């Protein structure tokens, strides 16, 4: 009797998910080499009926890795540099240098500031004018400040100089600088920050809006430094494109007064309630004398409101001085007591 022909092997069945297995045939470099590359992928199909049968297909051959961040620095011997040496090298390269520009009025102050640190480099501007009086400005070596930290020491002492300085202030951040800082020691429209009657124009808000449109530099919004602004709520007049930083000279005054031989016999006098509200918290460890302005007809006269100056050294502190008349009247009151 003839033997029956052999049966064909059963068809190979590939399960859906659990029968596929991915394995990496290329070793990845450990962190922190920061290399990105493709690796070869091996696909293996397994039959549950024939557990020893494997089908292997290579896909995606590995190309050379792509470096997206520099690898750690290595010494001459090939070993990684010590962390401390690498930090010192990085610190030396990232030491901050500031290019300080200035206007004609602030040149003496800028020179004194630059003398305090070797990291400050003075840079000049050609402040020229056309025949009609409008500014003809030029920034020498503008390519040399690319990637540098730049500051401008401004002085808005009169409306006639504001336009030419604003032209420079708007131009400097656009020269691809790392950061831009505008130092404005005196905010001239600070006293006109509110409306007392319908029709009053708060020019402090107008100037704040103009400064808020200074272009953003490569490092972000412009840093605006103002000393002893008339009212702290004026910070909310500035937009989001500028970062106002309000500084004060009161700490310098306190240190100087405390160095005097008779510092225990010093009183602080404020000519009016406005100056008291502005600075009394910073000078509260001194005895205080508060004066007040009262109207007598068309005149405003300073009167003693509280405190006793008798037998004491008196230092008058005001939030804003224009003509100095209020300070003189306050001084006379201290003498009369």
C-alpha positions as CSV (number, residue, x, y, z in Angstrom):
1,X,0.0,0.0,0.0
2,X,1.5,3.3,-1.1
3,X,2.4,5.8,1.6
4,X,0.3,9.0,1.7
5,X,2.0,12.1,0.5
6,X,3.3,14.4,3.3
7,X,1.1,17.2,4.4
8,X,2.3,20.7,3.6
9,X,3.5,22.7,6.7
10,X,0.9,24.9,8.3
11,X,0.9,28.5,7.3
12,X,3.0,30.9,9.3
13,X,0.7,33.1,11.4
14,X,2.0,36.4,12.6
15,X,0.2,37.7,15.7
16,X,-0.7,41.3,15.7
17,X,1.2,43.2,18.4
18,X,3.0,40.9,20.7
19,X,4.8,39.0,18.0
20,X,6.7,42.1,16.7
21,X,9.8,43.0,18.5
22,X,12.1,46.0,17.9
23,X,15.7,45.9,19.0
24,X,18.5,48.4,18.5
25,X,21.6,47.1,16.9
26,X,23.6,50.4,17.3
27,X,24.9,51.6,20.6
28,X,23.9,55.1,21.6
29,X,26.5,57.4,23.1
30,X,25.8,58.2,26.7
31,X,24.8,61.7,27.9
32,X,26.3,64.4,27.8
33,X,27.8,63.9,24.3
34,X,24.6,65.5,22.9
35,X,24.6,63.7,19.6
36,X,21.5,63.0,17.6
37,X,21.4,60.2,15.0
38,X,19.4,57.3,13.5
39,X,20.1,53.8,14.5
40,X,19.4,50.5,12.7
41,X,16.1,48.8,13.4
42,X,15.8,45.0,13.4
43,X,12.3,43.6,12.9
44,X,11.7,40.0,14.0
45,X,8.5,38.0,13.3
46,X,7.8,35.0,15.4
47,X,5.3,32.2,15.0
48,X,3.7,30.8,18.1
49,X,3.4,27.4,16.4
50,X,7.1,27.3,15.5
51,X,8.8,28.9,18.4
52,X,12.3,28.5,16.9
53,X,11.5,30.1,13.6
54,X,12.5,33.7,13.4
55,X,12.4,36.1,10.4
56,X,14.9,39.0,10.6
57,X,14.9,42.0,8.3
58,X,17.2,45.0,8.8
59,X,15.8,48.4,8.1
60,X,17.1,51.9,8.4
61,X,20.9,51.6,8.3
62,X,22.5,54.0,10.8
63,X,24.1,57.1,9.2
64,X,26.7,59.2,11.0
65,X,25.3,60.9,14.1
66,X,24.4,64.7,13.9
67,X,25.9,66.8,16.6
68,X,23.4,69.5,17.9
69,X,25.3,70.6,21.0
70,X,29.1,70.6,21.4
71,X,30.6,67.7,23.2
72,X,32.4,68.4,26.5
73,X,35.8,69.9,26.2
74,X,38.7,67.4,26.4
75,X,42.2,67.9,27.5
76,X,45.2,67.1,25.4
77,X,45.3,63.6,26.8
78,X,41.8,63.0,25.5
79,X,40.1,62.8,28.9
80,X,37.3,65.2,29.8
81,X,38.4,68.5,31.3
82,X,37.8,68.9,35.1
83,X,34.5,70.6,35.9
84,X,36.2,73.5,37.8
85,X,38.5,74.3,34.9
86,X,35.6,74.2,32.5
87,X,33.6,76.5,34.7
88,X,36.4,79.0,35.0
89,X,36.9,79.1,31.3
90,X,33.1,79.6,30.8
91,X,33.1,82.4,33.4
92,X,36.0,84.2,31.7
93,X,34.3,84.1,28.3
94,X,30.9,85.3,29.7
95,X,32.2,88.2,31.8
96,X,29.8,91.0,31.1
97,X,31.1,94.0,29.2
98,X,28.9,97.1,28.9
99,X,29.1,99.7,26.2
100,X,28.0,103.0,27.7
101,X,26.7,105.7,25.4
102,X,25.8,109.2,26.7
103,X,24.5,112.6,25.6
104,X,26.4,115.9,25.9
105,X,24.9,116.7,29.3
106,X,25.7,113.4,30.9
107,X,29.3,113.1,29.6
108,X,31.0,114.0,32.9
109,X,28.7,111.6,34.8
110,X,29.4,108.8,32.2
111,X,33.1,109.3,32.6
112,X,32.8,109.0,36.4
113,X,30.7,105.8,36.0
114,X,33.2,104.3,33.6
115,X,36.1,105.0,36.0
116,X,34.5,102.7,38.6
117,X,34.8,99.5,36.6
118,X,37.0,98.1,33.8
119,X,33.9,96.3,32.4
120,X,32.4,99.6,31.2
121,X,33.5,101.0,27.9
122,X,32.5,104.5,26.9
123,X,31.1,105.0,23.4
124,X,30.5,108.4,21.8
125,X,27.8,109.6,19.4
126,X,28.1,112.3,16.8
127,X,25.4,114.8,17.9
128,X,25.2,117.0,14.7
129,X,22.4,119.2,13.4
130,X,21.2,120.1,9.9
131,X,20.9,123.7,8.9
132,X,17.2,123.8,9.9
133,X,18.1,122.7,13.4
134,X,16.9,119.0,13.2
135,X,19.3,116.4,14.4
136,X,21.9,114.7,12.1
137,X,23.0,111.8,14.2
138,X,25.6,109.0,13.7
139,X,26.7,106.1,15.9
140,X,30.4,105.3,15.1
141,X,31.5,101.7,14.8
142,X,27.9,100.4,15.0
143,X,29.1,96.9,13.9
144,X,31.4,96.8,17.0
145,X,28.5,96.7,19.5
146,X,26.8,93.6,18.0
147,X,26.4,91.0,20.7
148,X,27.4,93.5,23.4
149,X,25.5,94.7,26.4
150,X,24.6,98.4,25.7
151,X,23.4,101.2,28.0
152,X,22.5,104.8,27.3
153,X,22.8,107.6,29.9
154,X,20.1,110.1,29.0
155,X,19.0,113.5,30.2
156,X,15.6,114.9,29.4
157,X,16.4,118.3,30.8
158,X,14.3,120.2,28.2
159,X,11.8,119.3,25.5
160,X,14.4,120.4,22.9
161,X,16.8,117.5,23.6
162,X,14.2,114.8,24.0
163,X,13.7,114.1,20.3
164,X,17.3,113.7,19.4
165,X,18.0,111.4,22.3
166,X,14.8,109.3,21.6
167,X,16.2,108.8,18.1
168,X,19.3,107.2,19.5
169,X,17.4,105.3,22.1
170,X,15.2,103.8,19.4
171,X,18.2,102.9,17.2
172,X,20.6,101.2,19.7
173,X,18.4,98.1,20.4
174,X,18.1,97.4,16.7
175,X,21.8,97.0,16.2
176,X,21.7,93.3,17.3
177,X,22.9,94.0,20.9
178,X,22.6,91.4,23.6
179,X,20.7,93.8,25.9
180,X,19.8,97.4,26.2
181,X,19.5,99.5,29.4
182,X,18.2,103.1,29.4
183,X,19.3,105.1,32.5
184,X,17.1,108.2,32.9
185,X,18.2,109.9,36.2
186,X,15.3,112.3,36.2
187,X,11.8,111.8,34.9
188,X,10.8,115.3,34.0
189,X,7.0,114.9,33.6
190,X,6.7,113.1,36.9
191,X,4.7,115.8,38.7
192,X,2.0,115.8,36.0
193,X,0.9,112.3,36.6
194,X,-2.8,112.9,37.4
195,X,-5.9,114.9,36.5
196,X,-7.3,117.3,39.0
197,X,-9.8,118.9,36.6
198,X,-11.4,117.8,33.4
199,X,-9.1,118.9,30.6
200,X,-5.8,118.4,32.5
201,X,-3.3,116.5,30.4
202,X,-1.1,113.9,32.3
203,X,2.1,114.3,30.4
204,X,3.8,111.7,32.6
205,X,1.6,109.1,30.8
206,X,2.5,110.6,27.4
207,X,6.2,110.3,28.0
208,X,5.8,106.8,29.5
209,X,4.0,105.7,26.4
210,X,6.8,107.1,24.2
211,X,9.4,105.2,26.2
212,X,7.3,102.0,26.1
213,X,7.7,101.9,22.3
214,X,11.5,101.4,22.5
215,X,12.3,98.4,20.3
216,X,13.0,95.1,21.9
217,X,16.6,94.1,21.7
218,X,18.0,90.6,21.2
219,X,17.9,90.0,24.9
220,X,14.3,91.1,25.4
221,X,12.6,94.3,26.6
222,X,14.5,97.4,27.4
223,X,15.5,98.0,31.1
224,X,14.5,101.5,32.1
225,X,16.2,102.8,35.3
226,X,14.8,106.0,36.8
227,X,15.9,107.6,40.1
228,X,13.4,108.9,42.6
229,X,10.4,109.1,40.4
230,X,7.7,111.5,41.7
231,X,5.1,108.8,42.4
232,X,5.7,105.0,42.5
233,X,2.3,104.2,40.8
234,X,3.7,105.7,37.6
235,X,5.2,102.3,37.0
236,X,1.8,101.3,35.7
237,X,2.0,103.9,32.9
238,X,4.6,101.9,31.1
239,X,3.8,99.1,28.6
240,X,5.0,95.5,28.5
241,X,7.8,96.3,26.0
242,X,9.9,98.0,28.7
243,X,10.9,97.0,32.2
244,X,10.9,100.1,34.6
245,X,13.3,99.8,37.5
246,X,12.9,102.6,40.1
247,X,16.0,103.4,42.1
248,X,16.5,106.0,44.9
249,X,19.3,108.1,46.2
250,X,17.9,107.9,49.7
251,X,20.2,105.0,50.8
252,X,23.2,107.1,49.9
253,X,21.9,110.0,52.0
254,X,21.3,107.7,54.9
255,X,24.8,106.3,54.8
256,X,26.3,109.8,54.6
257,X,24.2,111.1,57.5
258,X,25.2,108.1,59.7
259,X,28.9,108.9,59.1
260,X,28.6,112.4,60.6
261,X,30.0,112.8,64.1
262,X,26.7,114.2,65.4
263,X,24.4,111.8,63.6
264,X,22.3,111.2,66.7
265,X,21.2,114.8,66.7
266,X,19.8,114.9,63.2
267,X,16.2,115.4,62.2
268,X,14.6,115.1,58.8
269,X,12.3,117.8,57.6
270,X,9.7,117.4,54.8
271,X,8.4,120.7,53.2
272,X,5.0,119.2,52.5
273,X,2.9,116.2,52.8
274,X,3.8,114.9,49.4
275,X,7.5,114.6,50.2
276,X,6.6,113.0,53.6
277,X,4.5,110.3,51.8
278,X,7.2,109.7,49.3
279,X,10.2,109.2,51.6
280,X,9.2,108.9,55.3
281,X,9.3,105.0,55.3
282,X,13.0,105.1,54.1
283,X,14.0,107.6,56.8
284,X,11.8,106.5,59.6
285,X,14.7,105.9,62.1
286,X,15.3,109.7,62.1
287,X,13.1,112.1,64.1
288,X,10.8,113.8,61.6
289,X,9.5,117.4,61.0
290,X,6.6,117.9,58.7
291,X,5.7,121.2,57.2
292,X,2.5,122.1,55.2
293,X,1.7,124.6,52.5
294,X,-1.2,126.8,53.2
295,X,-2.8,129.4,51.0
296,X,-3.1,133.1,52.0
297,X,-4.7,134.8,49.1
298,X,-2.7,134.1,46.0
299,X,0.4,133.0,48.0
300,X,1.3,129.6,49.3
301,X,3.1,129.8,52.6
302,X,5.0,127.0,54.4
303,X,3.9,126.4,58.0
304,X,5.2,124.0,60.6
305,X,2.8,121.1,61.0
306,X,4.5,118.7,63.4
307,X,7.9,118.0,65.0
308,X,10.3,120.1,66.9
309,X,13.6,121.3,65.3
310,X,14.9,123.2,68.3
311,X,18.5,122.3,69.2
312,X,18.8,119.8,66.3
313,X,20.5,119.6,63.0
314,X,17.8,119.6,60.3
315,X,18.2,118.0,56.8
316,X,15.4,119.0,54.4
317,X,14.3,116.3,52.0
318,X,11.9,117.1,49.2
319,X,10.5,114.8,46.4
320,X,11.1,117.4,43.6
321,X,12.9,120.7,43.5
322,X,12.3,123.2,40.7
323,X,12.8,126.8,41.9
324,X,13.9,125.9,45.4
325,X,11.4,128.4,47.0
326,X,9.8,125.8,49.2
327,X,13.1,124.7,50.6
328,X,14.0,128.3,51.5
329,X,10.8,128.8,53.3
330,X,11.1,125.5,55.1
331,X,14.6,126.6,56.2
332,X,13.4,129.9,57.5
333,X,10.8,128.1,59.7
334,X,13.5,125.9,61.2
335,X,15.5,129.0,62.1
336,X,12.5,130.8,63.7
337,X,11.6,128.0,66.0
